[in-house]
Amino acid sequence: MQIVAGNNTLNAQMIATVVTGTLSGTVTDAATGRALQGVTVTIGSTQVVTDASGNYTITGIPVGTYTVTFVKSGYNTLTL
Amino acid sequence: MDIIAGQNSLDVQLTPIAVAAPGTFVVILHNLPPTPPIPIGFVQPGIPAAGIPGRTADQWTNGVWVMPMLIFLMRGTPSSGAGIDPKESIYQISEGVQVVFDLNVIKANPYYNGHSGAMGGFIAWVAQGIDGWYNLAPIQSQWFNPIDGGVFIWDMQAGTISKQ
């Protein structure tokens, strides 16, 4: 900007940016090693379900510390 | 867990909930070896079959593997396992299969060694011969005492068995 003689005014607007991460992985059966489909993965208020290959991806998670849970009928619930 | 900016990876394993009914125990077979643990030449015609005196591979059905994996419950039977009636004591299995054993049936078997109180089993590669089933080579053997029932996970390659 150009500064002129006398008073110069500058109003600025800051836009907050939330830094996020993506969490992804694979869920398998501990006894067989097979991929598990239909496992509900929860982190914060976000839930996804694993696909036929046992894979899941959760995007847009604000950086921070979370509890992640994995739930499927017939299996012990895992909380990390 | 901590989520950082960018990519975060988390692979997990879930443990199945298995329940053994009263009077039974369950064995979950896990981590099975993918191939026979003995030289393939073992089953070529004319080669004596170890542990089975007088037998040669050409007496088996084309000398091929006819059953990939089976589990025996020994019940105090002769250690070679040869000649066990498959209808009674051999269970065809595959990765992750849960084999349920009835303790009362086991105890009623005349071969069961009730004195030791221990039962055992092993996984074997088995061929069907002209007059029965033949255990070619046990690949793992675990002796444990499931007399109180329960669920056991048997890791074949690690050689461990643990009660769930």
gemmi code that builds the backbone of each chain (N, CA, C; Angstrom):
import gemmi

chains = {
    "A": [
        ("MET", (0.847, -1.173, 0.000), (0.000, 0.000, 0.000), (0.887, 1.229, 0.000)),
        ("GLN", (0.297, 2.300, -0.351), (1.062, 3.540, -0.397), (0.741, 4.370, 0.836)),
        ("ILE", (1.735, 4.852, 1.490), (1.546, 5.690, 2.663), (1.602, 7.145, 2.211)),
        ("VAL", (0.556, 7.843, 2.577), (0.510, 9.253, 2.206), (0.703, 10.111, 3.452)),
        ("ALA", (0.865, 11.361, 3.295), (1.015, 12.234, 4.439), (-0.282, 12.265, 5.219)),
        ("GLY", (-0.169, 12.249, 6.527), (-1.373, 12.267, 7.361), (-1.735, 10.869, 7.801)),
        ("ASN", (-3.000, 10.638, 8.100), (-3.448, 9.323, 8.580), (-3.699, 8.375, 7.413)),
        ("ASN", (-3.262, 7.136, 7.599), (-3.507, 6.061, 6.625), (-4.242, 4.954, 7.361)),
        ("THR", (-5.284, 4.437, 6.825), (-6.078, 3.404, 7.494), (-6.051, 2.109, 6.683)),
        ("LEU", (-5.864, 1.011, 7.423), (-5.882, -0.303, 6.761), (-6.694, -1.265, 7.608)),
        ("ASN", (-7.798, -1.726, 7.108), (-8.582, -2.760, 7.786), (-8.268, -4.117, 7.152)),
        ("ALA", (-7.925, -5.070, 7.997), (-7.574, -6.404, 7.476), (-8.524, -7.451, 8.067)),
        ("GLN", (-8.837, -8.484, 7.303), (-9.699, -9.560, 7.777), (-8.908, -10.872, 7.739)),
        ("MET", (-8.832, -11.523, 8.886), (-8.105, -12.791, 8.976), (-9.096, -13.965, 8.819)),
        ("ILE", (-8.752, -14.929, 8.014), (-9.598, -16.122, 7.838), (-8.920, -17.285, 8.537)),
        ("ALA", (-9.603, -17.824, 9.515), (-9.031, -18.942, 10.272), (-9.008, -20.212, 9.407)),
        ("THR", (-7.903, -20.907, 9.439), (-7.767, -22.155, 8.692), (-7.622, -23.315, 9.674)),
        ("VAL", (-8.509, -24.288, 9.571), (-8.436, -25.455, 10.441), (-7.566, -26.511, 9.761)),
        ("VAL", (-6.510, -26.892, 10.445), (-5.623, -27.916, 9.901), (-6.224, -29.289, 10.199)),
        ("THR", (-6.342, -30.082, 9.171), (-6.973, -31.395, 9.356), (-6.058, -32.522, 8.877)),
        ("GLY", (-6.416, -33.689, 9.312), (-5.689, -34.883, 8.875), (-6.667, -35.933, 8.376)),
        ("THR", (-6.112, -36.937, 7.746), (-6.895, -38.071, 7.250), (-6.431, -39.328, 7.965)),
        ("LEU", (-7.395, -40.102, 8.399), (-7.069, -41.371, 9.056), (-7.542, -42.520, 8.166)),
        ("SER", (-6.655, -43.445, 7.895), (-7.030, -44.591, 7.069), (-6.322, -45.835, 7.580)),
        ("GLY", (-6.846, -46.984, 7.212), (-6.239, -48.232, 7.641), (-7.057, -49.422, 7.210)),
        ("THR", (-6.676, -50.562, 7.742), (-7.331, -51.822, 7.397), (-7.665, -52.556, 8.684)),
        ("VAL", (-8.833, -53.157, 8.711), (-9.254, -53.943, 9.867), (-9.297, -55.414, 9.454)),
        ("THR", (-8.629, -56.243, 10.244), (-8.595, -57.675, 9.945), (-9.005, -58.487, 11.165)),
        ("ASP", (-9.330, -59.734, 10.913), (-9.699, -60.681, 11.961), (-8.407, -61.180, 12.624)),
        ("ALA", (-8.329, -61.046, 13.935), (-7.110, -61.432, 14.648), (-6.860, -62.930, 14.574)),
        ("ALA", (-7.902, -63.697, 14.402), (-7.722, -65.147, 14.385), (-7.374, -65.670, 13.001)),
        ("THR", (-7.846, -64.987, 11.989), (-7.662, -65.505, 10.634), (-6.829, -64.615, 9.740)),
        ("GLY", (-6.719, -63.361, 10.092), (-6.008, -62.422, 9.230), (-6.840, -61.908, 8.071)),
        ("ARG", (-8.059, -62.351, 7.994), (-8.909, -61.928, 6.887), (-9.417, -60.499, 7.095)),
        ("ALA", (-9.624, -59.822, 5.977), (-10.166, -58.475, 6.041), (-11.597, -58.522, 6.564)),
        ("LEU", (-11.956, -57.519, 7.341), (-13.288, -57.457, 7.921), (-14.087, -56.321, 7.293)),
        ("GLN", (-15.169, -56.693, 6.673), (-16.082, -55.709, 6.098), (-17.152, -55.364, 7.127)),
        ("GLY", (-17.615, -54.133, 7.080), (-18.738, -53.756, 7.924), (-18.360, -53.386, 9.340)),
        ("VAL", (-17.094, -53.087, 9.577), (-16.676, -52.621, 10.896), (-16.949, -51.118, 10.979)),
        ("THR", (-17.637, -50.708, 12.024), (-17.905, -49.281, 12.220), (-16.722, -48.638, 12.936)),
        ("VAL", (-16.142, -47.661, 12.274), (-14.991, -46.952, 12.831), (-15.461, -45.547, 13.223)),
        ("THR", (-15.231, -45.217, 14.483), (-15.695, -43.924, 14.979), (-14.530, -43.126, 15.530)),
        ("ILE", (-14.453, -41.893, 15.080), (-13.475, -40.962, 15.657), (-14.190, -39.629, 15.808)),
        ("GLY", (-14.227, -39.133, 17.037), (-15.007, -37.934, 17.283), (-16.463, -38.206, 16.955)),
        ("SER", (-17.040, -37.332, 16.156), (-18.446, -37.510, 15.780), (-18.588, -38.122, 14.390)),
        ("THR", (-17.481, -38.607, 13.847), (-17.498, -39.137, 12.486), (-17.454, -40.661, 12.499)),
        ("GLN", (-18.311, -41.255, 11.691), (-18.336, -42.711, 11.585), (-18.226, -43.114, 10.124)),
        ("VAL", (-17.452, -44.166, 9.885), (-17.412, -44.778, 8.561), (-17.458, -46.290, 8.761)),
        ("VAL", (-17.681, -47.006, 7.658), (-17.743, -48.470, 7.721), (-16.712, -49.034, 6.759)),
        ("THR", (-16.013, -50.075, 7.176), (-14.985, -50.657, 6.320), (-15.605, -51.323, 5.096)),
        ("ASP", (-14.846, -51.311, 4.011), (-15.334, -51.895, 2.766), (-14.992, -53.388, 2.718)),
        ("ALA", (-15.199, -53.998, 1.566), (-14.994, -55.442, 1.435), (-13.543, -55.856, 1.667)),
        ("SER", (-12.639, -54.917, 1.520), (-11.225, -55.217, 1.764), (-10.790, -54.851, 3.172)),
        ("GLY", (-11.759, -54.458, 3.995), (-11.446, -54.082, 5.370), (-10.876, -52.682, 5.506)),
        ("ASN", (-10.910, -51.926, 4.426), (-10.291, -50.591, 4.444), (-11.282, -49.507, 4.869)),
        ("TYR", (-10.759, -48.493, 5.476), (-11.565, -47.338, 5.841), (-10.727, -46.078, 5.668)),
        ("THR", (-11.402, -44.974, 5.441), (-10.739, -43.675, 5.346), (-11.666, -42.614, 5.929)),
        ("ILE", (-11.132, -41.801, 6.810), (-11.879, -40.684, 7.383), (-11.074, -39.415, 7.097)),
        ("THR", (-11.691, -38.499, 6.417), (-10.985, -37.265, 6.049), (-11.503, -36.092, 6.878)),
        ("GLY", (-10.751, -35.043, 6.838), (-11.187, -33.800, 7.470), (-11.231, -33.827, 8.975)),
        ("ILE", (-10.361, -34.582, 9.580), (-10.332, -34.633, 11.049), (-9.437, -33.500, 11.561)),
        ("PRO", (-9.990, -32.580, 12.355), (-9.133, -31.533, 12.916), (-7.986, -32.142, 13.732)),
        ("VAL", (-6.841, -31.568, 13.586), (-5.676, -32.074, 14.321), (-5.969, -32.086, 15.818)),
        ("GLY", (-5.611, -33.167, 16.462), (-5.865, -33.268, 17.894), (-5.750, -34.700, 18.366)),
        ("THR", (-6.161, -34.919, 19.599), (-6.113, -36.241, 20.195), (-7.523, -36.805, 20.292)),
        ("TYR", (-7.691, -38.038, 19.855), (-9.025, -38.642, 19.780), (-9.010, -40.069, 20.321)),
        ("THR", (-10.201, -40.531, 20.622), (-10.428, -41.953, 20.877), (-11.041, -42.541, 19.610)),
        ("VAL", (-10.468, -43.640, 19.159), (-10.971, -44.307, 17.966), (-11.539, -45.660, 18.390)),
        ("THR", (-12.739, -45.948, 17.939), (-13.336, -47.238, 18.292), (-13.678, -48.022, 17.027)),
        ("PHE", (-13.564, -49.323, 17.146), (-13.869, -50.239, 16.061), (-14.902, -51.232, 16.591)),
        ("VAL", (-16.039, -51.294, 15.933), (-17.141, -52.116, 16.433), (-17.676, -52.997, 15.316)),
        ("LYS", (-17.801, -54.272, 15.606), (-18.463, -55.194, 14.689), (-19.091, -56.318, 15.502)),
        ("SER", (-20.285, -56.679, 15.122), (-20.972, -57.761, 15.819), (-20.173, -59.056, 15.722)),
        ("GLY", (-20.062, -59.750, 16.842), (-19.314, -61.002, 16.870), (-17.846, -60.828, 17.199)),
        ("TYR", (-17.449, -59.561, 17.418), (-16.045, -59.283, 17.743), (-15.982, -58.387, 18.970)),
        ("ASN", (-14.879, -58.515, 19.687), (-14.665, -57.619, 20.810), (-14.410, -56.203, 20.296)),
        ("THR", (-15.067, -55.228, 20.913), (-14.871, -53.834, 20.513), (-13.459, -53.388, 20.874)),
        ("LEU", (-12.869, -52.693, 19.945), (-11.505, -52.196, 20.162), (-11.548, -50.682, 20.295)),
        ("THR", (-10.974, -50.179, 21.377), (-10.897, -48.739, 21.601), (-9.446, -48.330, 21.750)),
        ("LEU", (-9.059, -47.342, 20.971), (-7.664, -46.880, 21.008), (-7.620, -45.386, 21.283)),
    ],
    "B": [
        ("MET", (-5.803, -41.476, 20.106), (-4.601, -41.338, 19.292), (-4.488, -39.906, 18.783)),
        ("ASP", (-3.280, -39.528, 18.402), (-3.046, -38.179, 17.899), (-3.225, -38.137, 16.387)),
        ("ILE", (-4.041, -37.220, 15.945), (-4.199, -36.983, 14.515), (-3.344, -35.774, 14.147)),
        ("ILE", (-2.464, -35.996, 13.213), (-1.619, -34.900, 12.753), (-2.073, -34.460, 11.365)),
        ("ALA", (-1.603, -33.322, 10.941), (-1.965, -32.833, 9.614), (-1.461, -33.802, 8.556)),
        ("GLY", (-2.293, -34.030, 7.575), (-1.895, -34.954, 6.508), (-2.395, -36.348, 6.780)),
        ("GLN", (-1.606, -37.313, 6.377), (-2.033, -38.709, 6.420), (-1.705, -39.369, 7.752)),
        ("ASN", (-2.681, -40.083, 8.294), (-2.492, -40.882, 9.508), (-2.942, -42.301, 9.201)),
        ("SER", (-2.198, -43.278, 9.661), (-2.515, -44.667, 9.334), (-2.729, -45.475, 10.608)),
        ("LEU", (-3.753, -46.296, 10.584), (-4.031, -47.140, 11.750), (-4.659, -48.450, 11.286)),
        ("ASP", (-3.866, -49.514, 11.288), (-4.356, -50.855, 10.987), (-4.614, -51.579, 12.299)),
        ("VAL", (-5.739, -52.252, 12.387), (-6.069, -52.940, 13.637), (-6.582, -54.344, 13.352)),
        ("GLN", (-6.582, -55.149, 14.388), (-7.151, -56.485, 14.331), (-8.235, -56.601, 15.398)),
        ("LEU", (-9.345, -57.200, 15.033), (-10.411, -57.446, 15.996), (-10.434, -58.931, 16.350)),
        ("THR", (-10.641, -59.175, 17.621), (-10.671, -60.557, 18.102), (-12.094, -61.088, 18.087)),
        ("PRO", (-12.312, -62.210, 17.409), (-13.679, -62.750, 17.359), (-14.132, -63.237, 18.729)),
        ("ILE", (-15.411, -63.059, 18.963), (-15.996, -63.578, 20.192), (-16.478, -64.992, 19.890)),
        ("ALA", (-15.825, -65.936, 20.476), (-16.229, -67.331, 20.296), (-16.698, -67.860, 21.643)),
        ("VAL", (-17.685, -68.681, 21.604), (-18.247, -69.210, 22.840), (-18.278, -70.727, 22.759)),
        ("ALA", (-17.713, -71.352, 23.753), (-17.765, -72.809, 23.823), (-18.938, -73.213, 24.699)),
        ("ALA", (-19.831, -74.006, 24.144), (-20.968, -74.486, 24.924), (-20.472, -75.427, 26.013)),
        ("PRO", (-21.240, -75.583, 27.078), (-20.837, -76.518, 28.137), (-20.561, -77.912, 27.560)),
        ("GLY", (-19.485, -78.504, 28.017), (-19.141, -79.839, 27.541), (-18.394, -79.862, 26.228)),
        ("THR", (-18.002, -78.704, 25.760), (-17.252, -78.652, 24.508), (-16.046, -77.739, 24.665)),
        ("PHE", (-15.132, -77.885, 23.728), (-14.125, -76.836, 23.585), (-13.950, -76.561, 22.100)),
        ("VAL", (-13.485, -75.365, 21.819), (-13.396, -74.895, 20.439), (-11.943, -74.573, 20.121)),
        ("VAL", (-11.495, -75.026, 18.974), (-10.158, -74.679, 18.504), (-10.306, -73.869, 17.222)),
        ("ILE", (-9.742, -72.676, 17.242), (-9.731, -71.833, 16.044), (-8.349, -71.945, 15.413)),
        ("LEU", (-8.334, -72.380, 14.181), (-7.055, -72.599, 13.505), (-6.669, -71.354, 12.722)),
        ("HIS", (-5.442, -70.960, 12.917), (-5.000, -69.672, 12.399), (-3.588, -69.806, 11.842)),
        ("ASN", (-3.326, -69.039, 10.802), (-1.964, -68.926, 10.272), (-1.459, -70.260, 9.741)),
        ("LEU", (-2.281, -70.916, 8.955), (-1.908, -72.220, 8.412), (-0.802, -72.072, 7.373)),
        ("PRO", (0.164, -72.958, 7.389), (1.192, -72.916, 6.336), (0.548, -73.146, 4.972)),
        ("PRO", (1.008, -72.441, 3.971), (0.365, -72.529, 2.662), (0.746, -73.764, 1.863)),
        ("THR", (1.845, -74.390, 2.193), (2.299, -75.527, 1.393), (2.713, -76.663, 2.305)),
        ("PRO", (2.782, -77.868, 1.763), (3.229, -78.994, 2.591), (4.636, -78.740, 3.129)),
        ("PRO", (4.865, -79.084, 4.374), (6.160, -78.818, 4.970), (7.177, -79.924, 4.726)),
        ("ILE", (6.920, -80.801, 3.786), (7.848, -81.893, 3.494), (8.187, -81.853, 2.015)),
        ("PRO", (9.318, -82.403, 1.639), (9.708, -82.364, 0.228), (8.659, -83.023, -0.651)),
        ("ILE", (8.406, -82.421, -1.773), (7.387, -82.956, -2.656), (7.783, -84.339, -3.165)),
        ("GLY", (9.100, -84.594, -3.205), (9.553, -85.911, -3.640), (9.075, -87.032, -2.741)),
        ("PHE", (8.643, -86.645, -1.580), (8.173, -87.632, -0.621), (7.022, -88.453, -1.185)),
        ("VAL", (6.249, -87.860, -2.052), (5.057, -88.558, -2.525), (5.229, -89.113, -3.931)),
        ("GLN", (6.441, -89.119, -4.421), (6.637, -89.700, -5.743), (6.603, -91.223, -5.650)),
        ("PRO", (6.103, -91.863, -6.677), (5.961, -93.324, -6.655), (7.281, -94.020, -6.336)),
        ("GLY", (7.172, -95.042, -5.525), (8.323, -95.866, -5.221), (9.120, -95.424, -4.019)),
        ("ILE", (8.836, -94.250, -3.511), (9.584, -93.759, -2.355), (8.864, -94.195, -1.087)),
        ("PRO", (9.551, -94.859, -0.210), (8.875, -95.305, 1.016), (8.280, -94.142, 1.790)),
        ("ALA", (7.141, -94.391, 2.309), (6.469, -93.365, 3.095), (6.946, -93.450, 4.532)),
        ("ALA", (7.545, -92.394, 4.990), (8.094, -92.382, 6.344), (6.999, -92.620, 7.373)),
        ("GLY", (7.319, -93.433, 8.325), (6.375, -93.681, 9.406), (5.312, -94.702, 9.080)),
        ("ILE", (5.293, -95.159, 7.854), (4.300, -96.166, 7.471), (5.051, -97.329, 6.822)),
        ("PRO", (5.575, -98.226, 7.616), (6.397, -99.311, 7.080), (5.675, -100.085, 5.976)),
        ("GLY", (6.422, -100.332, 4.926), (5.870, -101.129, 3.843), (5.040, -100.356, 2.849)),
        ("ARG", (4.793, -99.126, 3.154), (3.977, -98.313, 2.239), (4.884, -97.547, 1.271)),
        ("THR", (4.447, -97.446, 0.074), (5.123, -96.556, -0.861), (4.084, -95.609, -1.442)),
        ("ALA", (4.584, -94.529, -1.972), (3.667, -93.489, -2.414), (2.766, -93.956, -3.543)),
        ("ASP", (3.241, -94.918, -4.334), (2.404, -95.348, -5.447), (1.188, -96.149, -4.975)),
        ("GLN", (1.146, -96.394, -3.691), (-0.044, -97.049, -3.171), (-1.107, -96.029, -2.769)),
        ("TRP", (-0.742, -94.776, -2.862), (-1.718, -93.750, -2.591), (-2.411, -93.364, -3.887)),
        ("THR", (-3.434, -92.640, -3.770), (-4.202, -92.251, -4.949), (-3.385, -91.291, -5.796)),
        ("ASN", (-2.707, -91.851, -6.782), (-1.875, -91.066, -7.705), (-0.756, -90.314, -6.985)),
        ("GLY", (-0.514, -90.642, -5.747), (0.553, -89.964, -5.028), (0.357, -88.475, -4.879)),
        ("VAL", (-0.879, -88.034, -4.824), (-1.123, -86.592, -4.718), (-1.785, -86.280, -3.384)),
        ("TRP", (-1.725, -85.012, -3.045), (-2.403, -84.560, -1.848), (-3.895, -84.516, -2.153)),
        ("VAL", (-4.641, -85.211, -1.399), (-6.074, -85.191, -1.636), (-6.825, -84.346, -0.613)),
        ("MET", (-6.192, -84.116, 0.500), (-6.805, -83.245, 1.492), (-5.726, -82.268, 1.956)),
        ("PRO", (-5.968, -81.001, 1.867), (-4.903, -80.056, 2.199), (-4.583, -79.989, 3.683)),
        ("MET", (-5.575, -79.959, 4.499), (-5.326, -79.785, 5.927), (-6.386, -80.527, 6.725)),
        ("LEU", (-5.951, -81.214, 7.696), (-6.889, -81.884, 8.585), (-6.384, -81.765, 10.010)),
        ("ILE", (-7.302, -81.904, 10.913), (-6.875, -81.913, 12.308), (-7.250, -83.253, 12.918)),
        ("PHE", (-6.325, -83.771, 13.643), (-6.570, -85.000, 14.380), (-6.723, -84.637, 15.859)),
        ("LEU", (-7.558, -85.337, 16.508), (-7.531, -85.279, 17.961), (-7.003, -86.620, 18.423)),
        ("MET", (-5.870, -86.605, 19.066), (-5.137, -87.854, 19.246), (-5.803, -88.812, 20.221)),
        ("ARG", (-6.281, -88.319, 21.307), (-6.985, -89.180, 22.261), (-6.153, -90.381, 22.699)),
        ("GLY", (-4.867, -90.250, 22.690), (-4.035, -91.365, 23.115), (-3.834, -92.421, 22.060)),
        ("THR", (-4.161, -92.119, 20.827), (-3.962, -93.081, 19.750), (-2.481, -93.187, 19.421)),
        ("PRO", (-2.084, -94.214, 18.697), (-0.665, -94.343, 18.338), (-0.151, -93.080, 17.669)),
        ("SER", (1.089, -92.757, 17.966), (1.607, -91.453, 17.577), (1.694, -91.256, 16.071)),
        ("SER", (1.772, -92.334, 15.315), (1.895, -92.154, 13.864), (0.626, -91.549, 13.281)),
        ("GLY", (-0.492, -91.821, 13.898), (-1.743, -91.287, 13.369), (-2.285, -92.079, 12.209)),
        ("ALA", (-1.483, -92.969, 11.661), (-1.932, -93.717, 10.491), (-3.094, -94.628, 10.849)),
        ("GLY", (-4.035, -94.702, 9.986), (-5.122, -95.634, 10.178), (-6.267, -95.107, 11.002)),
        ("ILE", (-6.164, -93.862, 11.470), (-7.284, -93.304, 12.225), (-8.479, -93.130, 11.295)),
        ("ASP", (-9.591, -93.505, 11.769), (-10.792, -93.388, 10.951), (-11.154, -91.918, 10.774)),
        ("PRO", (-11.101, -91.426, 9.573), (-11.343, -89.974, 9.395), (-12.752, -89.561, 9.747)),
        ("LYS", (-13.660, -90.498, 9.695), (-15.041, -90.133, 10.019), (-15.164, -89.744, 11.482)),
        ("GLU", (-14.232, -90.227, 12.255), (-14.365, -90.049, 13.695), (-13.426, -89.002, 14.277)),
        ("SER", (-12.233, -88.940, 13.742), (-11.255, -88.123, 14.437), (-10.503, -87.151, 13.541)),
        ("ILE", (-10.891, -87.030, 12.311), (-10.226, -86.080, 11.436), (-11.248, -85.057, 10.976)),
        ("TYR", (-10.854, -83.833, 11.033), (-11.752, -82.760, 10.659), (-11.102, -81.953, 9.547)),
        ("GLN", (-11.788, -81.832, 8.441), (-11.237, -80.987, 7.389), (-11.344, -79.541, 7.840)),
        ("ILE", (-10.271, -78.836, 7.703), (-10.249, -77.484, 8.227), (-9.657, -76.536, 7.192)),
        ("SER", (-9.829, -75.291, 7.439), (-9.165, -74.266, 6.661), (-8.962, -73.065, 7.564)),
        ("GLU", (-8.319, -72.068, 7.038), (-7.984, -70.898, 7.844), (-9.213, -70.331, 8.549)),
        ("GLY", (-9.099, -70.188, 9.830), (-10.146, -69.530, 10.588), (-11.317, -70.391, 10.986)),
        ("VAL", (-11.317, -71.640, 10.546), (-12.436, -72.503, 10.899), (-12.406, -72.811, 12.391)),
        ("GLN", (-13.575, -72.767, 12.981), (-13.679, -73.096, 14.398), (-14.149, -74.543, 14.529)),
        ("VAL", (-13.297, -75.374, 15.068), (-13.617, -76.788, 15.233), (-14.120, -77.006, 16.654)),
        ("VAL", (-15.304, -77.548, 16.757), (-15.914, -77.751, 18.067), (-15.779, -79.220, 18.459)),
        ("PHE", (-15.261, -79.460, 19.633), (-15.079, -80.815, 20.135), (-16.011, -81.063, 21.316)),
        ("ASP", (-16.596, -82.208, 21.304), (-17.477, -82.607, 22.400), (-16.674, -83.444, 23.383)),
        ("LEU", (-16.532, -82.941, 24.571), (-15.699, -83.630, 25.554), (-16.251, -85.008, 25.904)),
        ("ASN", (-17.544, -85.138, 25.910), (-18.128, -86.439, 26.256), (-17.835, -87.487, 25.190)),
        ("VAL", (-17.873, -87.059, 23.923), (-17.546, -87.988, 22.843), (-16.089, -88.402, 22.927)),
        ("ILE", (-15.253, -87.439, 23.237), (-13.818, -87.744, 23.343), (-13.563, -88.743, 24.463)),
        ("LYS", (-14.166, -88.487, 25.581), (-13.927, -89.366, 26.728), (-14.469, -90.768, 26.481)),
        ("ALA", (-15.485, -90.850, 25.638), (-16.082, -92.155, 25.367), (-15.269, -92.968, 24.374)),
        ("ASN", (-14.332, -92.306, 23.687), (-13.520, -93.020, 22.713), (-12.558, -93.961, 23.430)),
        ("PRO", (-12.497, -95.217, 23.011), (-11.635, -96.171, 23.719), (-10.157, -95.826, 23.665)),
        ("TYR", (-9.773, -94.982, 22.715), (-8.366, -94.611, 22.624), (-8.009, -93.465, 23.562)),
        ("TYR", (-9.000, -92.823, 24.112), (-8.718, -91.663, 24.945), (-7.961, -92.073, 26.192)),
        ("ASN", (-6.877, -91.394, 26.426), (-6.059, -91.689, 27.592), (-6.560, -90.873, 28.774)),
        ("GLY", (-7.485, -91.448, 29.470), (-8.081, -90.718, 30.572), (-7.164, -90.518, 31.746)),
        ("HIS", (-6.087, -91.291, 31.793), (-5.198, -91.178, 32.939), (-4.411, -89.867, 32.902)),
        ("SER", (-3.979, -89.493, 31.711), (-3.150, -88.299, 31.627), (-3.997, -87.037, 31.733)),
        ("GLY", (-5.236, -87.156, 31.314), (-6.083, -85.990, 31.353), (-5.746, -84.960, 30.284)),
        ("ALA", (-4.759, -85.279, 29.479), (-4.341, -84.330, 28.444), (-4.825, -84.792, 27.077)),
        ("MET", (-5.148, -83.845, 26.276), (-5.541, -84.159, 24.911), (-4.597, -83.415, 23.978)),
        ("GLY", (-4.506, -83.903, 22.800), (-3.618, -83.229, 21.872), (-4.118, -83.381, 20.464)),
        ("GLY", (-3.526, -82.681, 19.630), (-3.913, -82.778, 18.237), (-2.791, -82.301, 17.364)),
        ("PHE", (-2.940, -82.494, 16.109), (-1.985, -81.900, 15.195), (-2.611, -81.733, 13.829)),
        ("ILE", (-2.040, -80.829, 13.124), (-2.421, -80.616, 11.735), (-1.507, -81.460, 10.875)),
        ("ALA", (-2.047, -82.088, 9.886), (-1.226, -82.935, 9.028), (-1.663, -82.790, 7.581)),
        ("TRP", (-0.727, -83.007, 6.720), (-1.060, -83.178, 5.322), (-1.359, -84.656, 5.140)),
        ("VAL", (-2.475, -84.940, 4.537), (-2.952, -86.318, 4.510), (-3.262, -86.744, 3.079)),
        ("ALA", (-2.922, -87.954, 2.775), (-3.255, -88.520, 1.468), (-4.198, -89.691, 1.663)),
        ("GLN", (-5.069, -89.878, 0.694), (-5.980, -91.001, 0.749), (-5.358, -92.173, 0.007)),
        ("GLY", (-5.138, -93.240, 0.721), (-4.544, -94.418, 0.109), (-5.599, -95.392, -0.349)),
        ("ILE", (-5.120, -96.541, -0.802), (-6.051, -97.532, -1.339), (-6.889, -98.167, -0.233)),
        ("ASP", (-6.424, -98.077, 0.968), (-7.174, -98.694, 2.048), (-7.324, -97.777, 3.260)),
        ("GLY", (-7.285, -96.504, 3.025), (-7.500, -95.617, 4.158), (-6.753, -94.308, 3.998)),
        ("TRP", (-6.725, -93.577, 5.085), (-6.079, -92.267, 5.102), (-4.718, -92.391, 5.760)),
        ("TYR", (-3.757, -91.669, 5.209), (-2.424, -91.743, 5.765), (-1.881, -90.370, 6.095)),
        ("ASN", (-1.423, -90.268, 7.288), (-0.800, -89.034, 7.756), (0.615, -88.976, 7.201)),
        ("LEU", (0.905, -87.993, 6.388), (2.231, -87.916, 5.771), (3.244, -87.261, 6.696)),
        ("ALA", (2.864, -86.186, 7.290), (3.801, -85.531, 8.210), (3.049, -84.494, 9.011)),
        ("PRO", (3.028, -84.654, 10.295), (2.401, -83.607, 11.106), (3.240, -82.343, 11.038)),
        ("ILE", (2.595, -81.234, 10.854), (3.352, -79.991, 10.733), (3.373, -79.210, 12.034)),
        ("GLN", (2.479, -79.524, 12.891), (2.511, -78.879, 14.193), (1.842, -79.805, 15.192)),
        ("SER", (2.280, -79.739, 16.366), (1.632, -80.522, 17.403), (1.566, -79.687, 18.666)),
        ("GLN", (0.440, -79.658, 19.240), (0.278, -78.907, 20.477), (-0.477, -79.779, 21.461)),
        ("TRP", (0.052, -79.868, 22.620), (-0.617, -80.631, 23.660), (-1.121, -79.666, 24.715)),
        ("PHE", (-2.334, -79.808, 24.999), (-2.912, -78.923, 25.996), (-4.057, -79.667, 26.657)),
        ("ASN", (-4.554, -79.075, 27.681), (-5.596, -79.751, 28.431), (-6.873, -78.920, 28.414)),
        ("PRO", (-7.747, -79.218, 27.497), (-8.968, -78.420, 27.388), (-10.122, -79.013, 28.177)),
        ("ILE", (-9.784, -79.742, 29.244), (-10.802, -80.510, 29.942), (-11.895, -79.608, 30.518)),
        ("ASP", (-11.549, -78.368, 30.761), (-12.548, -77.444, 31.288), (-13.284, -76.684, 30.191)),
        ("GLY", (-12.987, -77.038, 28.973), (-13.637, -76.355, 27.864), (-12.995, -75.008, 27.585)),
        ("GLY", (-13.617, -74.243, 26.723), (-13.102, -72.930, 26.393), (-12.789, -72.811, 24.914)),
        ("VAL", (-12.231, -71.679, 24.586), (-11.901, -71.384, 23.194), (-10.389, -71.200, 23.079)),
        ("PHE", (-9.805, -71.920, 22.145), (-8.361, -71.880, 21.971), (-8.022, -71.415, 20.558)),
        ("ILE", (-7.085, -70.520, 20.455), (-6.602, -70.079, 19.145), (-5.229, -70.705, 18.921)),
        ("TRP", (-5.141, -71.449, 17.858), (-3.934, -72.207, 17.570), (-3.247, -71.555, 16.369)),
        ("ASP", (-2.122, -70.939, 16.622), (-1.346, -70.310, 15.556), (-0.375, -71.356, 15.027)),
        ("MET", (-0.639, -71.855, 13.832), (0.112, -72.992, 13.332), (1.566, -72.650, 13.017)),
        ("GLN", (1.789, -71.461, 12.506), (3.170, -71.146, 12.132), (3.988, -70.673, 13.328)),
        ("ALA", (3.329, -70.022, 14.257), (4.044, -69.595, 15.457), (4.226, -70.752, 16.433)),
        ("GLY", (3.400, -71.787, 16.276), (3.506, -72.926, 17.165), (2.982, -72.635, 18.553)),
        ("THR", (1.999, -71.791, 18.628), (1.445, -71.447, 19.938), (-0.043, -71.732, 19.966)),
        ("ILE", (-0.519, -72.015, 21.135), (-1.952, -72.163, 21.339), (-2.291, -71.408, 22.611)),
        ("SER", (-3.305, -70.602, 22.529), (-3.633, -69.777, 23.677), (-5.129, -69.810, 23.908)),
        ("LYS", (-5.486, -69.763, 25.140), (-6.899, -69.766, 25.491), (-7.435, -68.353, 25.391)),
        ("GLN", (-8.560, -68.237, 24.710), (-9.119, -66.903, 24.514), (-9.781, -66.401, 25.781)),
    ],
}
model = gemmi.Model(1)
for chain_id, residues in chains.items():
    chain = gemmi.Chain(chain_id)
    for i, (resn, *xyz) in enumerate(residues, 1):
        res = gemmi.Residue()
        res.name, res.seqid = resn, gemmi.SeqId(i, " ")
        for name, pos in zip(("N", "CA", "C"), xyz):
            atom = gemmi.Atom()
            atom.name, atom.element = name, gemmi.Element(name[0])
            atom.pos, atom.b_iso = gemmi.Position(*pos), 0.0
            res.add_atom(atom)
        chain.add_residue(res)
    model.add_chain(chain)
structure = gemmi.Structure()
structure.add_model(model)
structure.setup_entities()
